[in-house]
């Protein structure tokens, strides 16, 4: 077998393996050694790497209903937080159509505006941006720091396993979106979405 044929065969095998992971009912499971935190209540399992983002720390919020946040950082300076919480709501359905999820989505503008009121940003506005995943509700905001530098905040939310899962990624305004889909895919795997009904 010639070298080009062997290389083509290897590529086909890798693609076939990736397609198996993408099929419904074939959830990707990280080895236990590659997990930095496992939520025994929801079944979520967070690895040290989500796409190009590296785990930094976990924050437990003051009230149990506010859940916890998983903080990740990309080497370009993009920072991401995954917040898992319930607000003591019961029956939160998987996906983006649940009334509770839609209500949480409507709060995003006020949450981002609160950052500006705290003096961390001079202004905030919601902007149009490419939709990165149909499995998440998405809102994008442009922020201007007091020194004039701009940042973008990409927010995503959905229901999963009886919890709200909210993602906030902050990047410099000029940063490319190329790294964000890999992060979203990593989160999707971590919370078991590949084995769930589509949102």
N, C-alpha and C positions, 0 to 999 in steps of 0.2 A: 504494500500500500504506500503510495507516494505521500510526501509531507503535506501538500495542499489538501489531499483527500482526507488524511488523518485530522488536520485542523478543522475541516468542514464538518467531519463526523463529531468532533468534540463540541463544536459550537451548537450543532443540532441537539446533542444530548443535554447541554446546559439549558437551551431554550425549552426543551421538553420538560425538564425538571421545574423550571420556573412556571410553566403553564399549569402543572399539577398544583402548585401552591396557589395559583390564582383561581382555581375552580372552586365553586361552592362545596362546602363539606370537607375541604382539605385545608384546615387552618394550620398556619405555620406555628410551630411551637419551639421556642428557644430552649436550649439546655438549661437546667437549673443553675449551673455555674455562671451563665451569662445573664442572670437576672439581678437587678439591683434592688427591686422592691416587688413583692407580690401582694396584691390586695385580696385577702381571703374571702371577703364579702362579695366582691364583684367578679373575681377571677382574673382581673387584669394583671399582667406580668410585664414589667418594664425592664428592658435591657439597657446596658451602658451606652449603646449607640442606637440612635434612630436616624437613619439616613446618614448625613454628615454631622449630625448634632451629638455632642457628648454629654452624658449625665453630669450634673453639678451637685444637686442636693434635693432633698424632699422637705417640704414645709407643711406642718400640721397647722390648720387654721384654728382660731380660738374656740369655735363652736363646732361640735361634731357634724352638724348638718351642713357646714361649709366645707367639709371634706379636707382634702390635701392638694398640694401642688407639686408637680415634678418639674424641676428646672433643668433645661438643656441649653448648651451653647455651641454655636458653630464657629469655626476658626476665623470666619470673615467678620465676626462681631455680632451676628444675628443671635438674639436671645429668644428662647421659647419656654413657655410655661403651659403645662397640661394640668387643668384643674378638674378634679373628680369630686362631685358633691351631689346631694339630694334635696337640700332644703326641706327635709322631712316630707317630701312628696312621694306618694306611693303609685305604683303602676306606670312609671315612666317607660314608654314604649321605645324599642329600638328604632333608630332612624331620625328623620327630620320633621315628620308630620305631626308628632304628638303636640297637643295644645300647650303642655307645660314647657316643651322645648321651644315652641314658637314664642311663648311669653318671655323666656330667658333671652332669646335672640333679640327681642325688642328692647331689652335693657342695655344692649352693647353700646349704643351711642352715649347714654348717660354715664356708663362706666368709663369710657375713654375720656369724656368731657371732664370727669372728676379728676383725672390726671392733670389736665390743664389748670383746673381750679386750685390744685395743690401747689402751683407755681413751678412744676417741673417742665411745663410747656407753655409757650405764649399763646398758641392757638391750636384748634383742632377742627378738621372738616372731614366729612365722609366723602370718599371718592369712588369712582368706578374702577374696577380692576378685573383681570381675567379670573374666571371661576376655576379654581384648582381641583375641585372634586365635587361630583354630584352627591356624594354620600354625606356631605357636611353643609350646613348653612354657613355662609361666609359674609363677612363685612370687612371693608378696608377703610382705614382712616389715615390721613396725612396729618402729622404733627409738626409744629415748628417750635424748636427749643428757644429759650431766651436769647441765645447767642446767634440765632438765625439759622442754625443747622436744622435740616429736615429729617424726619424719620417716618417710616410707615409701620402701621400696626395691622397685621392680618389676623382676624379673629374667626374662629370656626367653632361650631357647636352641634351636638347631636345627642340623642339618648342612646344608652347602651347598658344592658344588664341592670336595669333599674336605677341608673345613675345619669346625671348630666355629665358630659365630657366636653369641656371648653378648652380650646387651644388659643393662646395669644402669642404671636411671633412678631417681634420688633426688629426691623432692619433699617439701615440707612436708606433714604429714598432712592438713591441711584443703584442700590444693590439689585442683582439679577434675581428672578424668581426661580432659577434653575434648581436650587437646592431644596425648595419647599415641598415639591411633590414627593420626594424621597422621604422626607420627614413625616408627611401625612400617611404615607404607606406604612412606615414603621409604627406609627401610633395605631393605625388600623389593625396591624398584626398584634400589637401589644394588648389591645382591648377585645380581641377575638372577633373582629368584624368579618373576617374572611369565612367565618363559619356561621354567619348570621344572615337573616333575610336582608335584601338590599334596602337602603334607606331611600 
